[in-house]
C-alpha cells in the first residue's frame, strides 16, 4: 500500500483540496517511521520542506483510526506566536476529523482550557512554562489529561537544545511520564542541526527508546547572495584629502540607509540585525527616508519588546501577498512562524554563526522561490591607524567564512549539551516540592536528580546544594527528617515569574494613550525621546509605581538601548575557516566590487603581519598577539592558562579570535610557554578564575559558588579542544 493510501480520509481530502501533486520525501519517511516502528523520530530538513506536515499527517491518522482516551498528542513550541500560527493551520486540516485542537498558554481562552480538562481529547498545543504549571499546580488534572498520551511533538528542537528552557522541558516531560505511567513517543522538528547524533540523544532523554532520523535528498538548491559595504572615515583630514569634503564622518551610514531604502522598495523583506537597538535605529532611518521621498510607510518592527498585538498585526501583513512591507527583526522571526513568501531577507552586519545564517536564509525562498539574502556592512576606518590589527574587519571575514561553510561544506555548529545546570536543578527541586509537598532527601534525589538531564551531576553535588538551600531558608527540614519549601523559598515558588527559567529584565510598559507599544528596561524621563516599534516617541509622563511610561509620537530618528542582547560564542571550525578565507586566493562571487577590494586588502594586511603563519606575533615592544585559531571556549581556556603562568593577557572582545598578551621576553619564548601549556596536564580547577565566575543563568543566586565554578569549568572550558587545535 502506498503512503498516501495509508493516511486518514480527511487528510487525503485536505491534500486534494490544496492541490498537492505528491508527498515530499521527508513526509513519506516520517509516515513509514510512525506507522511501522515504535521509535522516537527526529525530522531535520530545511525551512519550508514540509516537516510540520510530515509529523502531523501520520500522527493524526493514528489518532483518527484509534482515538485516544485523553489528549492524544502534545505539541510543544518555544513561542506563543508559533502556537497561534500552527493552530490556524491545524484548524483547517482537522475540519472533518472530529479531532479537536486546543492551545494552552497565557493568552489562550480559559473556557477552552476548562472544557479540555473536563473532556480531554485530541491535540494540545502548549509552551514549556504552561506544561510546568500544569504539572506543578494541577497534578490531578494531568492524570486525566495525559492518561493515554501517544505523541509529544517538539518544534524548533535546535532552539530548545541551546536554551535553559530545553532542560526544563525534558525534566517536565520525564516527570509527566512518571506521574501518568505513560511513555509517549517523541517527534522533534528542526531546520538547523549540525550534529544529528547530539539531537537524537537530547530527544531520547528519559524515554528508553531508539530514535529514527530519516535522511532525505532535498537536492541542490539555488540561492542568491550579495554583500555590500559602506565606509565611515573617522579621520576627517584624511577624508578631506581624498574627497575634498569635510563633513563626511557618517557619509557611509547615510549611503547605507539610502541603499537599504532602494533595495527594499516594493519588495517584501525582513531586515535582520543582531540587536533590538540596531533594529529600531535601522527601521527609524528607513521610515524617515520614506517620508522625505513621499513613499508609503511600509516599515514595521518585530522583536520581543514590541507588544504582542503589534507583532501579530505585522505577521498578518507579511502573510498578505499584496502587502510589500519591510520588517526589521532580531531572532523572533528566525523561528518557523508562517510569514508567507518573501522577496528577500537582509542581514545588517555579520550573522552570529552558521546556524543563525541558515535560519535567516530559510525565511526566504519559500513556495518555489530562490532564497535571496543581502548582507550590508558599515565600516568605520581610521586611515592612518598605527595598530596593525585595527584595520581588520573580523565581522566581514566571519560572514565570508559562514557562507563558505554552509554553502560548500553544509556545516552547522553542533549543539553541545548542558551537563551541570545547577540553576535548573534548583528550579526543578523547588517545583517538585511545590507539587508533592514534604519529601525525604532520598525520594527527592530519586524524583529530581535521577532525571535524565541531570545524569552527570553526582549525588554529593546535590547534597551540597540541598544543604546550602536549607542554610539560606529556601528549604526547611521537618521533625520527620523530610524537606519542604522554606520561608524564603515560598517567595520564589509563589511568584508569577517562577515558571520561567530564562533571565528577563524588569520591563516598563510604554503606552501611547491607551495603546500599548511595547516595553523598555529603563526609565526615560519626561521630555526624553527614544525609539520603539520603529517610531520615535517622547515621554510625557512616568508612573514608576505602575511601571508605565506614557508617550507621544514625534518626528525624527532616535535610539533606545537594552542592557542585554547577544552573548554567543564562536566554534573552532568557524574560526579556522576565517583563517582559510584569508589564506585563499579565489574571489567569492557574492562580493560587491567594494568588498572584493576589501578582502584583497585584508589578505594583504594579514599576510604581511605574520598572524596567519605564527602562533605569536609582536605588536609592539612588550605587546604580542596570540592566534591559535580556536573557538571561544578554547581561547578562554588559554587565557586563564596564561594567567596561571603569570602572563598578563586579555581577549579584546568576547567573540574575538585572538589574545593580546604583555610579555617581557621574545615571541619565541612566549610561544614555548603556550606549547608547554598544551603538553602539560593542567587542572582546570586550579586556574586563576575570577572569584565569582559562572555561566549566566536565572537562579544562580541560590547556588553555592563552588558549584557555579564547577559548572563553568566543566561546561565552558575546553583544554582538550585547545590541545588538539595546537597540535
C-alpha positions as CSV (number, residue, x, y, z in Angstrom):
1,X,0.0,0.0,0.0
2,X,1.4,3.4,-0.9
3,X,1.9,6.1,1.8
4,X,-1.0,8.3,0.6
5,X,-3.5,5.4,0.8
6,X,-2.5,4.9,4.5
7,X,-3.5,8.4,5.5
8,X,-6.8,9.2,7.1
9,X,-9.6,10.1,4.7
10,X,-9.8,13.7,6.0
11,X,-6.1,14.1,5.3
12,X,-6.4,12.7,1.8
13,X,-9.2,15.2,1.2
14,X,-7.1,18.0,2.6
15,X,-4.3,17.1,0.1
16,X,-6.7,17.0,-2.8
17,X,-8.2,20.4,-1.7
18,X,-4.8,22.0,-1.5
19,X,-3.7,20.5,-4.9
20,X,-0.6,18.8,-3.6
21,X,0.8,16.8,-6.6
22,X,2.8,14.4,-4.3
23,X,4.1,13.8,-0.8
24,X,7.6,15.0,-0.2
25,X,10.4,12.6,0.7
26,X,10.5,13.7,4.3
27,X,6.8,13.2,4.6
28,X,6.9,9.6,3.2
29,X,9.9,8.8,5.5
30,X,8.0,10.2,8.6
31,X,4.9,8.2,7.8
32,X,6.9,5.0,7.5
33,X,8.6,5.6,10.8
34,X,5.4,6.4,12.6
35,X,3.3,3.7,11.1
36,X,5.9,0.9,11.1
37,X,8.1,1.4,14.2
38,X,7.8,2.3,17.8
39,X,10.8,4.7,17.8
40,X,11.1,8.4,18.5
41,X,11.5,10.4,15.4
42,X,13.8,13.4,14.5
43,X,12.9,15.3,11.4
44,X,15.7,17.6,10.3
45,X,15.4,19.4,7.0
46,X,15.4,22.9,5.5
47,X,12.8,25.5,6.2
48,X,9.5,25.1,4.3
49,X,10.5,21.5,3.4
50,X,7.2,20.1,4.9
51,X,8.5,18.9,8.3
52,X,5.4,20.1,10.2
53,X,3.0,18.2,7.9
54,X,5.5,15.2,8.0
55,X,4.9,14.9,11.7
56,X,1.2,15.7,11.9
57,X,-0.1,13.6,8.9
58,X,0.8,10.1,10.3
59,X,0.1,11.1,13.9
60,X,-3.3,12.5,13.2
61,X,-4.1,9.4,11.1
62,X,-3.3,7.2,14.1
63,X,-5.5,9.3,16.4
64,X,-8.3,9.2,13.8
65,X,-8.1,5.4,13.4
66,X,-7.6,4.7,17.1
67,X,-8.9,7.6,19.2
68,X,-7.2,8.2,22.5
69,X,-9.0,8.3,25.8
70,X,-7.2,11.5,26.7
71,X,-5.2,14.1,25.0
72,X,-3.5,12.0,22.3
73,X,-0.8,14.3,21.1
74,X,1.1,17.2,22.7
75,X,2.7,19.9,20.5
76,X,5.3,22.0,22.3
77,X,6.6,25.2,20.9
78,X,9.0,27.9,22.3
79,X,6.7,30.7,21.2
80,X,3.1,31.5,21.8
81,X,3.1,33.1,18.4
82,X,4.2,29.9,16.8
83,X,1.4,28.0,18.6
84,X,-1.2,30.6,17.4
85,X,0.2,30.2,13.8
86,X,0.1,26.4,13.9
87,X,-3.4,26.5,15.5
88,X,-4.8,28.2,12.4
89,X,-3.1,25.7,10.1
90,X,-4.3,22.7,12.1
91,X,-7.8,24.0,12.4
92,X,-8.1,23.8,8.6
93,X,-6.5,20.4,8.4
94,X,-8.8,18.9,11.2
95,X,-12.1,20.3,9.8
96,X,-13.7,16.9,9.1
97,X,-11.7,14.8,11.6
98,X,-13.6,15.1,14.9
99,X,-10.1,15.6,16.4
100,X,-10.2,18.9,18.4
101,X,-7.1,21.1,18.8
102,X,-6.7,23.3,21.9
103,X,-4.0,25.9,22.6
104,X,-2.9,26.4,26.1
105,X,-0.8,29.4,27.1
106,X,-1.3,32.7,29.0
107,X,-3.3,34.4,26.2
108,X,-5.5,31.4,25.3
109,X,-9.2,31.0,26.2
110,X,-9.7,29.9,29.8
111,X,-13.1,28.4,28.7
112,X,-11.4,26.2,26.1
113,X,-8.9,25.1,28.8
114,X,-11.6,24.2,31.2
115,X,-13.5,22.2,28.6
116,X,-10.4,20.2,27.8
117,X,-9.8,19.3,31.5
118,X,-13.5,18.0,31.6
119,X,-13.3,16.2,28.3
120,X,-9.6,15.5,27.5
121,X,-9.1,14.6,23.8
122,X,-7.4,15.5,20.6
123,X,-4.3,17.6,20.2
124,X,-3.0,20.1,22.8
125,X,-0.5,22.9,21.9
126,X,1.5,24.3,24.8
127,X,4.7,26.1,25.9
128,X,7.2,24.5,28.4
129,X,6.2,27.1,31.1
130,X,2.5,26.2,30.8
131,X,3.2,22.5,30.9
132,X,5.3,23.1,34.0
133,X,2.4,25.0,35.5
134,X,0.0,22.2,34.8
135,X,2.3,19.5,36.3
136,X,3.1,21.6,39.4
137,X,-0.3,23.1,40.2
138,X,-2.8,20.5,38.7
139,X,-1.3,17.1,39.2
140,X,-4.8,15.5,39.4
141,X,-5.8,17.1,36.1
142,X,-2.6,15.9,34.5
143,X,-3.5,12.3,35.4
144,X,-6.7,12.5,33.3
145,X,-5.4,14.9,30.6
146,X,-2.5,12.7,29.7
147,X,-3.5,9.1,30.7
148,X,-3.4,8.0,27.1
149,X,-0.9,10.4,25.6
150,X,0.6,8.8,22.5
151,X,2.9,11.5,21.0
152,X,4.9,14.6,22.0
153,X,5.9,16.8,19.1
154,X,8.7,19.3,19.9
155,X,9.1,22.1,17.4
156,X,12.3,24.0,16.9
157,X,14.5,21.4,18.6
158,X,17.7,23.4,17.9
159,X,16.3,26.3,19.9
160,X,15.5,24.2,22.9
161,X,18.8,22.4,22.8
162,X,20.7,25.8,23.2
163,X,18.4,27.1,25.9
164,X,17.7,26.5,29.6
165,X,14.1,26.0,28.6
166,X,15.1,22.9,26.8
167,X,16.4,21.4,30.1
168,X,13.2,22.4,31.8
169,X,11.2,20.8,29.0
170,X,13.0,17.5,29.2
171,X,12.6,17.4,33.0
172,X,8.8,18.2,32.8
173,X,8.2,15.5,30.2
174,X,10.0,12.9,32.3
175,X,8.2,13.9,35.4
176,X,4.9,13.7,33.5
177,X,5.9,10.1,32.3
178,X,6.4,9.1,35.9
179,X,3.2,10.6,37.1
180,X,1.0,9.0,34.4
181,X,3.0,5.8,33.8
182,X,2.6,6.6,30.1
183,X,5.7,6.9,27.8
184,X,4.6,8.7,24.6
185,X,6.8,8.8,21.5
186,X,8.7,12.0,20.8
187,X,8.9,13.7,17.5
188,X,11.4,16.5,17.1
189,X,11.4,19.1,14.3
190,X,14.3,21.3,13.3
191,X,15.8,23.1,10.3
192,X,19.3,23.7,11.6
193,X,21.1,20.9,13.3
194,X,24.8,20.5,13.0
195,X,25.2,17.1,14.7
196,X,22.2,14.8,14.3
197,X,23.5,12.3,16.9
198,X,23.6,15.0,19.6
199,X,20.0,16.0,18.8
200,X,18.8,12.3,18.8
201,X,20.4,11.9,22.3
202,X,18.7,15.0,23.5
203,X,15.3,14.0,22.2
204,X,15.6,10.5,23.6
205,X,16.4,11.7,27.2
206,X,14.4,9.7,29.7
207,X,12.4,7.7,27.1
208,X,14.5,4.5,26.7
209,X,13.5,4.4,23.0
210,X,15.5,4.3,19.8
211,X,15.3,7.4,17.6
212,X,14.8,7.3,13.8
213,X,16.3,10.2,11.9
214,X,15.5,9.7,8.2
215,X,17.8,11.4,5.7
216,X,16.0,12.6,2.5
217,X,17.6,14.0,-0.6
218,X,16.3,17.6,-0.9
219,X,18.5,18.1,-3.9
220,X,20.8,21.1,-4.5
221,X,19.1,24.4,-4.1
222,X,20.0,27.7,-5.8
223,X,20.5,30.7,-3.5
224,X,21.3,34.3,-4.3
225,X,23.7,36.1,-2.0
226,X,25.3,39.5,-2.2
227,X,27.5,41.5,0.2
228,X,27.7,45.3,0.0
229,X,29.9,47.6,2.0
230,X,29.9,51.2,3.1
231,X,32.6,53.2,4.9
232,X,32.7,56.0,7.5
233,X,36.1,57.6,7.6
234,X,37.0,58.6,11.2
235,X,39.9,60.9,10.2
236,X,38.2,63.9,8.6
237,X,41.6,65.4,7.5
238,X,42.4,62.2,5.6
239,X,39.0,62.1,4.1
240,X,39.2,65.7,3.1
241,X,42.4,65.0,1.2
242,X,40.7,62.1,-0.6
243,X,37.4,63.7,-1.5
244,X,37.6,67.5,-0.8
245,X,34.6,67.1,1.5
246,X,34.7,68.0,5.2
247,X,31.5,66.8,7.0
248,X,31.6,63.1,6.0
249,X,32.2,61.2,9.2
250,X,28.9,59.4,8.8
251,X,28.7,59.5,5.0
252,X,28.9,55.7,4.8
253,X,25.9,55.3,7.2
254,X,23.8,57.7,5.2
255,X,24.7,55.9,2.0
256,X,23.9,52.6,3.7
257,X,20.3,53.7,4.7
258,X,19.7,55.1,1.2
259,X,20.9,51.8,-0.3
260,X,18.6,49.8,2.0
261,X,15.7,52.0,1.1
262,X,16.2,51.5,-2.6
263,X,16.9,47.7,-2.3
264,X,13.8,47.1,-0.2
265,X,11.4,49.3,-2.1
266,X,8.4,47.3,-3.3
267,X,9.9,44.1,-2.0
268,X,8.5,42.1,0.9
269,X,11.6,41.9,3.1
270,X,12.9,41.0,6.6
271,X,15.8,43.2,7.7
272,X,17.7,41.2,10.3
273,X,20.1,42.8,12.7
274,X,22.0,41.5,15.8
275,X,20.3,43.6,18.4
276,X,17.0,45.2,19.2
277,X,18.7,48.6,19.4
278,X,20.1,48.3,15.9
279,X,16.7,47.1,14.5
280,X,15.0,50.2,16.0
281,X,17.6,52.5,14.6
282,X,17.7,51.0,11.1
283,X,13.9,51.0,10.7
284,X,13.5,54.5,12.1
285,X,16.0,55.8,9.5
286,X,14.2,53.9,6.7
287,X,10.9,55.4,7.8
288,X,12.4,58.9,7.7
289,X,13.9,58.4,4.3
290,X,10.5,57.2,3.0
291,X,8.8,60.3,4.5
292,X,11.2,62.6,2.7
293,X,10.6,60.8,-0.6
294,X,6.8,60.8,0.0
295,X,6.9,57.0,-0.1
296,X,4.3,54.9,1.9
297,X,5.0,53.9,5.4
298,X,5.6,50.2,5.0
299,X,8.1,49.8,7.8
300,X,7.5,47.5,10.8
301,X,9.5,46.2,13.8
302,X,9.3,42.7,15.2
303,X,11.2,41.8,18.4
304,X,10.4,40.6,21.9
305,X,9.9,44.2,23.3
306,X,7.3,45.2,20.8
307,X,3.7,44.5,22.0
308,X,2.1,41.1,21.0
309,X,-0.7,42.9,19.2
310,X,1.7,44.9,17.0
311,X,3.8,41.8,16.3
312,X,0.7,39.8,15.3
313,X,-0.5,42.6,13.1
314,X,2.9,42.6,11.4
315,X,2.8,38.8,10.9
316,X,-0.7,39.1,9.3
317,X,0.5,41.9,7.0
318,X,3.5,39.8,5.9
319,X,1.3,36.9,5.0
320,X,-0.7,39.0,2.6
321,X,0.5,38.7,-0.9
322,X,-0.5,42.3,-1.7
323,X,1.4,43.9,1.2
324,X,5.1,44.7,0.3
325,X,6.1,45.6,3.8
326,X,9.6,45.7,5.2
327,X,10.1,44.3,8.7
328,X,13.1,44.8,11.0
329,X,13.7,41.8,13.3
330,X,16.1,40.0,15.5
331,X,15.7,36.3,16.4
332,X,11.9,36.4,16.8
333,X,11.4,35.9,13.1
334,X,14.2,33.2,12.8
335,X,11.7,30.6,14.1
336,X,9.0,29.0,12.0
337,X,6.1,31.4,12.1
338,X,4.4,31.4,8.7
339,X,5.0,34.8,7.1
340,X,4.2,33.8,3.6
341,X,6.6,34.2,0.6
342,X,9.3,36.8,1.0
343,X,11.1,38.5,-1.9
344,X,14.3,38.7,0.1
345,X,16.0,38.9,3.5
346,X,18.6,41.4,4.5
347,X,21.3,40.9,7.2
348,X,22.8,44.1,8.5
349,X,26.3,43.1,9.8
350,X,27.5,39.6,10.4
351,X,25.3,36.7,11.4
352,X,26.4,35.4,14.8
353,X,27.2,31.9,13.5
354,X,26.4,29.4,10.7
355,X,23.2,28.3,12.4
356,X,21.8,31.8,12.6
357,X,22.7,32.3,8.9
358,X,20.9,29.1,7.9
359,X,17.8,30.1,9.9
360,X,17.6,33.5,8.3
361,X,18.3,32.2,4.8
362,X,15.5,29.8,5.4
363,X,12.9,32.5,5.9
364,X,13.1,33.4,2.2
365,X,12.8,31.0,-0.7
366,X,9.5,29.5,0.3
367,X,6.9,28.4,-2.2
368,X,9.3,27.7,-5.1
369,X,11.2,31.0,-4.8
370,X,15.0,31.1,-4.9
371,X,16.3,32.2,-1.5
372,X,17.8,35.7,-1.7
373,X,19.9,37.2,1.1
374,X,21.6,40.6,1.0
375,X,24.3,41.5,3.5
376,X,25.3,45.0,4.3
377,X,28.3,46.3,6.3
378,X,29.2,49.8,7.5
379,X,32.8,50.1,8.5
380,X,34.5,53.0,10.4
381,X,38.0,53.3,9.3
382,X,40.9,55.4,10.6
383,X,43.2,55.7,7.5
384,X,46.4,56.3,9.4
385,X,45.9,53.7,12.2
386,X,49.1,52.6,13.9
387,X,47.6,49.3,15.1
388,X,48.4,46.5,12.6
389,X,45.3,44.6,13.6
390,X,43.0,47.6,13.9
391,X,42.1,47.8,10.1
392,X,40.9,44.1,10.1
393,X,37.1,43.8,9.9
394,X,36.6,40.4,11.6
395,X,32.8,40.6,11.2
396,X,33.2,40.8,7.5
397,X,35.6,37.9,7.4
398,X,33.3,35.9,9.6
399,X,30.4,36.4,7.2
400,X,32.5,35.1,4.3
401,X,33.6,32.1,6.4
402,X,29.9,31.4,7.4
403,X,28.7,31.5,3.8
404,X,31.5,29.2,2.7
405,X,31.0,26.7,5.5
406,X,27.2,26.5,4.9
407,X,27.1,26.5,1.1
408,X,30.2,24.4,0.3
409,X,30.6,22.1,3.3
410,X,26.9,22.1,4.5
411,X,28.3,22.5,8.1
412,X,26.4,23.9,11.1
413,X,27.6,24.2,14.6
414,X,26.9,21.1,16.8
415,X,24.9,22.0,19.9
416,X,26.8,20.7,23.0
417,X,24.6,19.6,25.9
418,X,24.5,21.3,29.3
419,X,25.8,18.8,31.8
420,X,25.9,20.8,35.0
421,X,23.0,23.2,35.0
422,X,22.7,23.7,38.8
423,X,20.2,26.6,38.4
424,X,17.8,24.2,36.7
425,X,18.4,21.6,39.3
426,X,17.3,24.2,41.9
427,X,14.3,25.1,39.9
428,X,13.1,21.5,39.4
429,X,13.7,20.7,43.1
430,X,11.5,23.6,44.1
431,X,8.9,22.7,41.5
432,X,8.9,19.1,42.7
433,X,8.4,20.1,46.3
434,X,5.7,22.5,45.5
435,X,3.8,19.8,43.6
436,X,4.5,16.9,46.0
437,X,4.8,18.5,49.4
438,X,7.1,17.1,52.1
439,X,9.6,14.7,50.6
440,X,12.6,12.8,52.1
441,X,16.0,13.6,50.7
442,X,16.3,10.1,49.2
443,X,12.9,10.5,47.4
444,X,13.9,14.0,46.3
445,X,17.0,12.6,44.7
446,X,15.0,9.8,43.1
447,X,12.4,12.3,41.8
448,X,14.7,15.1,40.6
449,X,18.4,14.1,40.5
450,X,17.6,10.9,38.7
451,X,16.0,12.8,35.8
452,X,17.9,12.1,32.6
453,X,19.1,15.6,32.0
454,X,20.9,15.7,35.4
455,X,22.6,12.3,35.0
456,X,26.1,13.9,35.0
457,X,25.6,15.6,38.4
458,X,26.9,13.4,41.3
459,X,24.9,12.8,44.5
460,X,27.5,14.7,46.6
461,X,26.8,17.9,44.5
462,X,23.1,17.5,45.1
463,X,23.7,17.1,48.9
464,X,25.8,20.2,48.8
465,X,23.0,22.1,47.0
466,X,20.3,20.9,49.4
467,X,22.4,21.8,52.5
468,X,23.0,25.3,51.0
469,X,19.3,25.8,50.3
470,X,18.5,24.9,53.9
471,X,21.1,27.4,55.1
472,X,19.5,30.2,53.1
473,X,15.9,29.2,54.0
474,X,14.9,28.1,50.5
475,X,14.2,24.7,52.1
476,X,13.4,23.5,55.6
477,X,13.7,20.2,57.3
478,X,10.7,18.8,59.2
479,X,10.7,16.8,62.5
480,X,10.4,13.6,60.4
481,X,13.6,14.5,58.5
482,X,11.7,15.4,55.4
483,X,12.2,18.5,53.2
484,X,9.7,21.2,52.5
485,X,9.8,24.6,50.8
486,X,11.2,27.2,53.3
487,X,10.2,30.7,54.2
488,X,12.4,32.3,51.6
489,X,11.6,29.6,49.0
490,X,7.9,30.4,49.3
491,X,8.6,33.8,47.8
492,X,10.1,32.2,44.8
493,X,7.6,29.5,44.1
494,X,4.6,31.8,44.6
495,X,6.0,34.4,42.2
496,X,4.3,34.5,38.8
497,X,7.9,34.5,37.3
498,X,8.8,31.2,38.9
499,X,7.7,29.1,35.9
500,X,10.2,30.8,33.5
501,X,13.8,29.7,33.7
502,X,15.3,32.4,31.4
503,X,16.5,35.7,32.6
504,X,14.0,38.5,31.9
505,X,14.8,42.1,33.0
506,X,12.3,44.3,34.8
507,X,10.4,46.0,32.0
508,X,8.3,49.1,31.9
509,X,5.2,49.3,29.7
510,X,5.2,52.0,27.0
511,X,1.8,53.4,26.2
512,X,0.6,55.9,23.6
513,X,-2.6,57.0,25.5
514,X,-4.3,53.6,26.0
515,X,-2.5,51.7,23.2
516,X,0.4,49.5,24.3
517,X,3.5,50.0,22.1
518,X,5.9,47.6,23.9
519,X,8.4,47.6,26.8
520,X,11.8,49.1,27.7
521,X,14.1,48.1,30.5
522,X,14.9,51.6,31.9
523,X,13.0,54.8,32.8
524,X,13.2,57.5,30.1
525,X,12.3,60.8,31.9
526,X,9.7,63.3,30.7
527,X,10.9,65.1,27.6
528,X,13.4,62.4,26.6
529,X,13.0,60.8,23.1
530,X,13.5,57.2,22.2
531,X,12.6,54.7,19.5
532,X,10.3,51.7,19.9
533,X,8.5,49.7,17.1
534,X,10.5,51.8,14.6
535,X,8.8,55.0,15.7
536,X,10.3,57.9,17.8
537,X,8.4,58.7,21.0
538,X,8.7,61.4,23.6
539,X,8.0,60.7,27.2
540,X,5.1,62.8,28.6
541,X,4.6,61.1,31.9
542,X,6.1,58.3,34.0
543,X,4.2,56.2,36.6
544,X,7.1,54.3,38.3
545,X,4.8,52.6,40.7
546,X,2.8,51.0,38.0
547,X,5.9,50.8,35.7
548,X,4.3,52.6,32.8
549,X,5.8,55.3,30.5
550,X,3.3,57.4,28.7
551,X,4.5,58.8,25.4
552,X,3.5,60.8,22.3
553,X,4.7,60.3,18.7
554,X,7.3,62.8,17.5
555,X,9.2,63.2,14.2
556,X,12.9,62.4,13.7
557,X,15.2,59.5,14.5
558,X,16.2,58.5,18.0
559,X,17.7,55.5,19.7
560,X,16.8,53.1,22.5
561,X,19.2,50.8,24.3
562,X,18.5,47.5,26.1
563,X,21.0,46.0,28.5
564,X,21.3,42.5,27.1
565,X,21.3,41.1,23.6
566,X,23.8,38.6,22.0
567,X,26.3,36.7,24.2
568,X,27.1,33.8,21.9
569,X,30.4,32.1,21.1
570,X,32.4,31.0,18.0
571,X,33.2,27.4,17.2
572,X,36.7,26.3,16.3
573,X,35.7,25.2,12.8
574,X,34.3,28.7,12.1
575,X,37.4,30.4,13.4
576,X,39.7,28.2,11.4
577,X,37.6,28.9,8.3
578,X,38.2,32.6,8.8
579,X,41.9,31.8,8.6
580,X,41.3,29.8,5.4
581,X,39.4,32.7,3.9
582,X,42.5,34.9,4.5
583,X,44.8,32.3,3.1
584,X,42.7,31.7,0.0
585,X,43.3,33.4,-3.4
586,X,39.9,32.9,-5.0
587,X,37.4,35.7,-5.1
588,X,33.8,34.9,-4.0
589,X,31.1,35.7,-6.5
590,X,28.7,37.2,-3.9
591,X,31.1,40.1,-3.1
592,X,30.5,43.6,-4.4
593,X,33.4,45.5,-6.1
594,X,34.0,47.3,-2.8
595,X,34.0,44.0,-0.9
596,X,36.4,42.5,-3.4
597,X,38.8,45.3,-2.8
598,X,38.4,45.0,0.9
599,X,39.1,41.2,1.1
600,X,42.1,41.7,-1.1
601,X,43.3,44.4,1.3
602,X,42.6,42.2,4.4
603,X,44.5,39.3,2.8
604,X,47.5,41.6,2.2
605,X,47.4,43.0,5.7
606,X,47.2,39.7,7.5
607,X,49.6,38.0,5.1
608,X,52.3,40.6,5.9
609,X,51.5,40.8,9.6
610,X,52.5,37.1,10.3
611,X,49.3,36.2,12.2
612,X,48.4,33.5,9.6
613,X,51.6,31.6,10.0
614,X,52.8,32.4,13.5
615,X,51.2,31.5,16.8
616,X,52.7,34.6,18.4
617,X,53.1,37.9,16.6
618,X,54.8,41.1,18.1
619,X,52.5,44.2,18.1
620,X,55.0,46.5,20.0
621,X,57.9,46.2,22.3
622,X,56.1,44.1,25.0
623,X,52.7,43.5,23.4
624,X,52.0,40.3,21.5
625,X,49.0,38.9,19.6
626,X,48.4,35.2,20.1
627,X,46.5,33.5,17.2
628,X,45.8,29.8,18.0
629,X,42.8,29.9,15.6
630,X,40.4,28.2,18.1
631,X,36.8,28.8,19.3
632,X,35.7,31.0,22.2
633,X,35.8,28.2,24.8
634,X,39.3,27.1,23.8
635,X,40.6,30.7,23.6
636,X,39.2,31.4,27.1
637,X,40.9,28.3,28.4
638,X,44.2,29.6,27.0
639,X,43.6,33.0,28.5
640,X,43.3,31.5,32.0
641,X,46.2,29.1,31.5
642,X,48.4,32.0,30.5
643,X,47.3,34.0,33.6
644,X,48.3,30.9,35.6
645,X,51.8,31.2,34.1
646,X,51.8,34.9,35.1
647,X,51.5,36.2,31.6
648,X,49.0,39.1,31.7
649,X,46.6,38.9,28.7
650,X,43.1,39.7,27.6
651,X,40.6,38.8,24.9
652,X,39.9,42.2,23.2
653,X,36.2,41.4,22.9
654,X,34.0,38.5,23.8
655,X,33.9,36.8,20.3
656,X,37.4,37.7,19.2
657,X,39.7,35.2,17.6
658,X,43.0,36.2,19.3
659,X,44.5,37.1,22.7
660,X,46.6,40.2,23.4
661,X,49.5,39.5,25.9
662,X,52.0,41.6,27.7
663,X,55.4,39.8,27.9
664,X,58.9,40.8,28.7
665,X,60.6,38.1,26.6
666,X,60.6,37.2,22.9
667,X,57.8,35.9,20.7
668,X,59.7,32.5,20.6
669,X,59.8,32.3,24.4
670,X,56.0,33.1,24.7
671,X,55.2,30.5,22.0
672,X,57.2,27.9,24.0
673,X,55.1,28.7,27.1
674,X,51.9,28.1,25.1
675,X,53.3,24.9,23.6
676,X,54.2,23.7,27.2
677,X,50.6,24.5,28.3
678,X,49.4,22.2,25.5
679,X,51.7,19.4,26.6
680,X,51.0,19.7,30.3
681,X,48.3,18.0,32.4
682,X,46.5,21.1,33.7
683,X,44.0,21.0,36.5
684,X,41.3,23.5,35.3
685,X,40.0,23.9,38.8
686,X,43.3,25.4,39.9
687,X,43.4,28.1,37.1
688,X,43.1,31.7,38.4
689,X,39.4,32.1,37.6
690,X,37.6,35.2,38.9
691,X,36.1,34.6,42.4
692,X,32.5,34.6,41.2
693,X,33.0,33.1,37.7
694,X,29.8,31.5,36.4
695,X,27.7,30.6,33.4
696,X,25.0,33.3,33.4
697,X,21.6,31.8,34.4
698,X,18.5,32.6,36.4
699,X,18.5,31.3,40.0
700,X,22.3,31.4,40.2
701,X,21.9,33.4,43.4
702,X,20.7,30.3,45.2
703,X,23.6,28.1,44.1
704,X,26.9,27.8,46.1
705,X,29.8,29.5,44.4
706,X,31.8,26.2,44.3
707,X,29.1,24.6,42.2
708,X,28.8,27.6,39.9
709,X,32.6,27.4,39.4
710,X,32.4,23.7,38.7
711,X,29.7,24.3,36.1
712,X,31.9,26.9,34.4
713,X,34.9,24.7,34.4
714,X,33.1,21.5,33.2
715,X,30.7,23.1,30.7
716,X,32.6,26.0,29.3
717,X,36.4,25.4,29.4
718,X,37.9,23.0,26.9
719,X,41.5,22.1,27.4
720,X,41.3,19.0,25.2
721,X,40.0,21.1,22.3
722,X,42.7,23.6,22.8
723,X,45.4,20.9,22.9
724,X,44.1,19.3,19.7
725,X,44.0,22.5,17.8
726,X,47.5,23.5,18.9
727,X,48.8,20.0,17.9
